[in-house]
Amino acid sequence: MTSPLVELHSTLDRRYRPEDVAELVLRVLDPSLEPRERAVIERAARHSHGRRGYASSMGDDFARPVGGSRQLAATARLFEEPSFAAAAADSPSALAAVASAAGERIGWAHDRHDFKADRLSRAERAAAGMDVSKRQYNRRFRALGRLAAKADKLADEQDLRRLLLIGRSGFASTITLERFRADPAAACFVAYFAARRNLRREFSLDGRDNPFDEIAQLLLARCEANQGTDWPMVASVYGRPSILARLTDAQRGEMLGQWTSVMHECGQRLERIWTSTPFDRKSMIVKRGDDSSTWNTVAQAYNGARAGWLACLTSMGALDLLDAACPGKVMRLMAADLAWWHQASGGGLDPNTRVWASLPSPWDVLTGRAVSTRADVEQACAAANLNPHESGWTAAPATHQVATFEPTPELVHGVTVADPVWASLLRRAGVFSGRAGGARRGE
């Protein structure tokens, strides 16, 4: 039987409801909880699947890329090599290795895969000792092209999912089981707070709810009461300056490097998307043909990394570095119906969008092709009537209020539905979707 701590660790790269994580937290901490602590955690745990007797209509995982088992099976069949089908279908490098191994038999290679220009002629095939018909040769050549393309696509999709997780819950998904088990108190805080950060966005005019609630506060207090708390693990999901101050200089420097690396990776992806299909930078409203799901996923990861980067600079007393270079935030694309709702409700353009539109692109600043200093950002914020510190443009927020726990609503594409059974029926029917049976990937 899987231990509660191992099951709790498995939630880090998934999308468990906070209620279900709270139930696991109770099982992990059971012997050491005081009655008051138990009562606070029970506020969430009483709504868990196990207590309710039925599951939520919403999935408990983020979408995972489909592996290359179909392409491997086709390659194994065409080349009459069963071992090809046994390769790791979820590993892009394994798919590429099979393509290379099979390619040696027919003169195919990753840099010689053009169907028109790189196929061997009949004489070349005969000289190489290939006793196959032209039709069979062509089928094998095409199969390897599809396998190689799948390897590239799978690697890209896995990178995108990794960035989605970083944008949602920091570096929680990178924590090893060994490290997780070594500090149960910190593990419980990390898992619960990650679940709170992973909550789906509700379709409304309000911003996201504060993920730091009364249960997270209690679990963090238990960490603070321990002498040997793994604070870098806590900081991987809750990188506030007050937490980072507990790290050593080397640990803060390592975390600063991790966030910087993510910012650069996201910047490169955002630039590629922007170059292929530029958006209306002044409004950031989705139009037909825009890949809003990918843009918003990467933008969220970039903004999360930027906030972590600023928090590290704050904790190190190094915010003066912004005087030389201060890359701005990236705005998410907004659905036209939500933008209309804002306008009909008397609202206007988000002032953060005005700041974004007036500054150089962050990817240009990160690569040194453009200059954006703290003074530039402050001037843009002043023009949009924003406080650059409080709005997160030049500093990480120092404090926040503690939220009151509220049960997770059943959502169908961002719209609350009271009954999970009814929600399941609406989801299968494609209600609110905009296309038959469809779903918004960013939900």
C-alpha positions in Angstrom: 0.0 0.0 0.0 1.4 3.4 -1.0 2.3 5.6 2.0 0.5 9.0 2.4 3.8 10.8 2.0 4.6 9.0 -1.3 1.1 9.7 -2.5 1.5 13.3 -1.4 4.7 13.6 -3.5 2.8 12.3 -6.6 0.6 15.3 -6.5 3.4 17.8 -7.2 3.2 17.5 -10.9 -0.5 16.9 -11.0 -3.7 18.9 -10.3 -5.2 17.5 -7.1 -7.8 19.7 -5.4 -6.5 21.3 -2.2 -9.2 19.3 -0.3 -7.7 16.0 -1.4 -4.2 17.2 -0.6 -5.4 18.3 2.9 -6.8 14.8 3.5 -3.3 13.4 2.7 -1.7 16.0 4.9 -3.9 14.9 7.8 -2.7 11.3 7.3 1.0 12.3 7.2 0.9 14.6 10.2 -1.7 12.7 12.3 0.4 11.8 15.3 1.8 15.3 15.8 -1.2 17.6 15.2 -2.8 19.6 18.0 -6.6 19.8 18.1 -6.6 23.4 16.8 -4.4 22.4 13.9 -6.5 19.4 13.1 -9.6 21.5 13.1 -8.1 24.1 10.6 -7.0 21.4 8.2 -10.4 19.6 8.5 -12.0 22.7 7.0 -10.6 21.5 3.6 -10.3 17.8 4.2 -14.0 17.3 4.9 -14.6 18.2 1.2 -12.2 15.6 -0.1 -13.3 12.9 -2.6 -12.9 10.2 0.1 -15.2 12.0 2.5 -17.8 13.0 -0.2 -18.0 9.5 -1.7 -17.8 10.8 -5.3 -15.2 12.4 -7.5 -15.0 15.8 -9.1 -15.9 16.3 -12.7 -12.6 18.0 -13.2 -9.4 16.0 -14.0 -6.7 15.6 -11.4 -3.8 16.0 -13.8 -2.4 18.5 -16.3 -2.6 17.2 -19.9 0.4 15.0 -20.7 2.0 14.7 -24.1 1.1 11.5 -26.1 4.2 9.3 -26.5 5.5 7.8 -29.7 4.4 4.2 -29.2 2.4 4.2 -32.5 5.3 5.5 -34.5 7.7 3.0 -32.8 5.3 0.1 -33.6 5.1 1.2 -37.3 8.9 1.4 -37.5 9.3 -2.1 -35.8 6.8 -3.6 -38.3 8.3 -2.1 -41.4 11.9 -2.9 -40.5 11.0 -6.3 -39.0 12.8 -5.4 -35.8 10.7 -6.1 -32.7 13.2 -4.4 -30.4 12.3 -1.0 -31.9 8.8 -1.2 -30.4 10.3 -1.8 -26.9 12.0 1.6 -26.8 10.8 4.2 -24.2 7.8 5.8 -26.0 7.8 8.8 -23.7 11.5 9.6 -24.3 12.3 11.9 -27.2 15.9 10.8 -27.1 14.9 7.2 -27.3 12.7 7.9 -30.3 15.5 9.7 -32.0 17.9 6.9 -31.3 15.6 4.3 -32.9 15.2 6.6 -35.9 19.0 6.8 -36.2 19.6 3.1 -35.8 16.9 2.2 -38.4 18.1 5.0 -40.7 21.6 3.4 -41.0 19.9 0.5 -42.8 18.4 2.7 -45.6 20.7 5.7 -45.8 18.4 8.0 -43.8 19.8 10.4 -41.2 18.5 13.4 -39.2 20.4 15.7 -41.6 19.5 13.7 -44.7 15.8 13.1 -44.4 14.3 15.1 -47.3 12.0 12.7 -49.2 12.8 14.2 -52.6 16.5 15.0 -52.3 17.9 12.4 -49.9 16.5 9.1 -50.9 18.9 6.6 -52.4 18.5 5.6 -56.1 17.9 2.1 -57.2 21.6 1.7 -58.0 22.6 3.1 -54.6 20.3 0.8 -52.8 21.7 -2.2 -54.7 25.2 -1.1 -53.9 24.3 -0.9 -50.2 22.9 -4.4 -50.4 19.2 -3.4 -49.8 16.9 -6.1 -51.0 13.7 -4.2 -50.7 11.3 -2.8 -53.3 11.1 0.9 -54.0 7.7 1.0 -52.4 8.9 -0.7 -49.2 12.0 1.6 -49.2 9.8 4.7 -49.5 7.5 3.5 -46.7 10.5 3.0 -44.4 11.9 6.4 -45.4 8.6 8.2 -44.6 8.2 6.2 -41.3 11.5 7.4 -40.0 10.6 11.0 -41.0 7.4 10.7 -38.9 9.3 9.1 -36.0 11.9 11.9 -36.0 9.2 14.5 -36.2 7.4 12.9 -33.3 10.6 13.0 -31.2 10.9 16.7 -31.8 7.2 17.4 -31.1 7.3 15.3 -28.0 10.3 17.1 -26.6 8.7 20.5 -27.3 5.4 19.4 -25.7 7.2 18.1 -22.6 9.1 21.4 -22.3 5.8 23.2 -22.6 4.3 21.1 -19.8 7.3 21.7 -17.6 6.9 25.5 -18.1 3.2 25.2 -17.4 4.0 23.6 -14.0 6.6 26.2 -13.3 4.2 29.0 -14.0 1.6 27.4 -11.8 3.5 26.1 -8.8 7.2 27.1 -9.2 9.7 24.3 -9.0 7.4 21.9 -7.0 7.5 19.2 -9.7 11.3 19.0 -9.6 11.5 18.0 -5.9 12.7 14.4 -5.5 10.9 11.9 -3.4 14.0 11.4 -1.2 14.2 15.1 -0.4 10.4 15.3 0.1 10.4 12.4 2.6 13.3 13.9 4.6 11.2 16.8 5.8 7.5 15.9 6.2 6.5 19.3 7.7 7.9 21.2 4.7 6.6 18.5 2.3 3.0 19.1 3.6 3.3 22.8 3.1 4.8 22.5 -0.4 2.2 20.0 -1.6 -0.8 22.0 -0.2 0.4 25.4 -1.4 1.2 23.9 -4.8 -2.3 22.6 -5.0 -3.7 26.0 -4.1 -1.5 27.6 -6.8 -2.8 25.0 -9.3 -6.4 25.9 -8.9 -8.3 26.5 -12.1 -9.1 30.1 -13.1 -12.7 31.0 -12.8 -14.3 33.0 -15.7 -14.9 36.3 -13.9 -13.8 39.9 -13.8 -11.9 39.4 -10.6 -8.3 38.4 -10.4 -7.0 35.0 -9.1 -7.7 34.3 -5.4 -4.8 34.5 -3.0 -3.4 30.9 -2.8 -1.9 31.5 0.7 -4.8 30.6 2.9 -5.3 29.8 6.6 -4.2 26.2 6.1 -1.0 27.2 4.2 -0.3 29.6 7.1 -0.7 26.8 9.7 1.6 24.5 7.7 4.2 27.2 7.2 4.1 27.9 11.0 5.0 24.3 11.6 8.0 24.7 9.3 9.1 27.7 11.3 8.8 25.8 14.5 11.3 23.1 13.2 15.0 23.6 13.6 16.0 21.7 10.4 13.4 22.8 7.9 14.4 22.5 4.3 13.9 26.2 3.5 15.1 25.9 -0.1 12.4 23.3 -0.8 9.8 25.7 0.7 11.2 28.5 -1.4 10.8 26.5 -4.5 7.0 27.1 -4.3 6.8 30.1 -2.0 9.7 32.3 -2.9 8.8 35.3 -0.8 11.8 37.5 0.3 11.1 36.6 4.0 11.5 32.9 3.1 14.6 33.5 0.9 16.2 35.4 3.8 16.5 32.0 5.5 18.6 30.6 2.7 22.4 30.9 2.5 24.0 33.2 -0.1 24.9 30.2 -2.2 21.3 28.8 -2.1 19.9 32.2 -3.0 22.4 32.5 -5.9 21.4 29.0 -7.2 17.7 29.9 -7.1 18.4 33.3 -8.8 20.2 31.3 -11.6 17.2 28.9 -11.9 14.7 31.7 -12.3 17.0 33.6 -14.7 17.3 30.5 -16.9 13.5 30.1 -17.0 13.1 33.7 -18.0 15.5 33.3 -20.9 13.9 30.0 -22.0 10.4 31.6 -21.9 11.7 34.7 -23.7 12.9 32.6 -26.6 9.6 30.8 -26.9 7.6 34.1 -26.7 9.7 35.7 -29.4 9.1 32.8 -31.7 5.3 32.9 -31.2 5.3 36.7 -31.5 7.4 36.6 -34.7 5.1 34.0 -36.4 1.7 35.6 -35.3 2.1 39.0 -33.7 -0.8 40.2 -31.6 -2.3 43.6 -31.0 0.0 44.7 -28.3 -2.2 47.6 -27.2 -5.2 45.4 -26.4 -3.9 41.8 -26.2 -7.3 40.5 -27.2 -7.4 37.1 -29.0 -8.2 37.0 -32.6 -8.9 34.0 -34.9 -5.7 32.0 -35.6 -3.9 33.1 -32.4 -2.4 30.3 -30.3 -3.5 31.9 -27.0 -3.1 28.6 -25.0 0.6 28.4 -25.7 1.2 32.1 -25.3 -0.6 32.3 -22.0 1.1 29.2 -20.7 4.6 30.6 -21.5 3.7 34.1 -20.4 2.6 32.8 -17.0 5.8 30.9 -16.6 7.8 33.9 -17.6 6.0 36.2 -15.1 6.3 33.6 -12.4 10.0 33.3 -13.1 10.4 37.1 -13.2 8.6 37.4 -9.8 11.0 34.8 -8.3 14.0 36.6 -9.9 12.9 39.9 -8.3 12.3 38.2 -4.9 15.8 36.8 -5.0 17.3 40.2 -5.9 15.3 41.7 -3.0 16.5 39.1 -0.5 20.1 39.7 -1.7 19.9 43.5 -1.5 20.7 43.6 -5.2 17.7 45.5 -6.7 20.2 48.2 -7.9 20.8 45.8 -10.8 17.4 47.0 -12.2 19.0 50.4 -12.8 20.9 48.7 -15.7 18.3 46.2 -17.0 14.7 45.7 -15.9 12.8 43.4 -18.4 9.0 43.9 -18.0 6.2 41.6 -17.5 4.4 39.8 -20.4 0.6 40.2 -20.7 -1.6 37.2 -21.3 -4.0 37.2 -24.2 -7.6 37.9 -23.2 -10.7 36.3 -24.7 -12.9 38.7 -26.6 -16.0 37.8 -24.6 -14.2 38.6 -21.3 -12.8 41.8 -22.8 -16.4 42.8 -23.8 -17.6 41.9 -20.3 -15.0 44.2 -18.8 -16.1 47.0 -21.1 -19.8 46.5 -20.5 -19.2 46.5 -16.7 -17.7 50.0 -16.9 -14.1 48.8 -16.9 -11.4 49.7 -19.3 -8.1 48.4 -20.5 -5.9 46.9 -17.8 -3.3 49.5 -16.9 -0.7 46.8 -16.9 -1.3 46.3 -20.6 -0.5 50.0 -21.2 2.8 49.5 -19.4 3.6 46.3 -21.4 2.7 48.1 -24.7 5.0 51.1 -24.0 8.1 49.1 -23.0 10.5 47.1 -25.2 9.8 43.4 -25.6 11.2 41.5 -22.6 13.0 39.1 -24.9 14.8 42.0 -26.6 15.9 43.3 -23.2 17.0 39.8 -22.1 19.2 39.4 -25.2 20.6 42.9 -25.0 18.9 44.1 -28.2 17.0 46.7 -26.4 17.4 48.7 -23.1 14.7 48.9 -20.4 15.9 50.2 -17.0 14.0 50.6 -13.7 13.6 54.3 -14.5 11.9 53.4 -17.8 9.6 51.0 -16.1 8.7 53.5 -13.4 8.0 56.1 -16.0 5.7 53.7 -17.9 3.9 52.8 -14.7 3.4 56.5 -13.7 1.8 57.1 -17.1 -0.6 54.2 -16.4 -1.3 55.4 -12.8 0.3 52.2 -11.4 2.6 51.9 -8.4 5.6 50.0 -9.8 6.4 48.3 -6.5 2.9 47.3 -5.5 2.0 46.1 -9.0 5.1 43.9 -9.2 6.9 45.7 -12.0 10.0 46.6 -10.1 9.7 44.5 -6.9 8.2 41.3 -5.6 5.2 41.9 -3.3 6.5 41.9 0.3 3.3 41.0 2.2 -0.2 39.7 1.5 -3.3 38.9 3.4 -4.2 35.4 4.5 -7.2 34.1 2.6 -10.1 32.1 4.1 -10.4 28.6 2.7 -13.3 28.1 0.3 -14.2 24.7 -1.2 -13.1 24.3 -4.8 -16.0 25.0 -7.2 -16.9 22.6 -10.0 -15.9 24.4 -13.2 -16.9 23.7 -16.8 -14.6 25.9 -18.9 -14.3 28.4 -16.1 -18.1 28.6 -15.3 -19.2 27.3 -11.8 -21.6 24.4 -11.8 -23.0 23.3 -8.4 -23.4 19.6 -9.0 -20.3 17.6 -10.1 -22.5 15.0 -11.9 -24.3 17.8 -13.8 -20.9 19.3 -14.5 -19.7 16.1 -16.1 -22.7 16.0 -18.4 -22.2 19.6 -19.4 -18.5 19.0 -20.0 -19.2 16.0 -22.3 -21.8 18.0 -24.1 -19.3 20.7 -24.9 -21.3 23.4 -23.1 -19.6 26.8 -22.9 -16.9 25.4 -25.1 -17.3 27.2 -28.4 -16.8 24.0 -30.3 -18.4 20.6 -30.1 -17.0 18.5 -27.3 -14.1 21.0 -27.0 -12.3 22.4 -24.0 -10.1 25.4 -23.3 -6.6 24.1 -22.7 -5.8 26.9 -20.3 -8.7 26.1 -17.9 
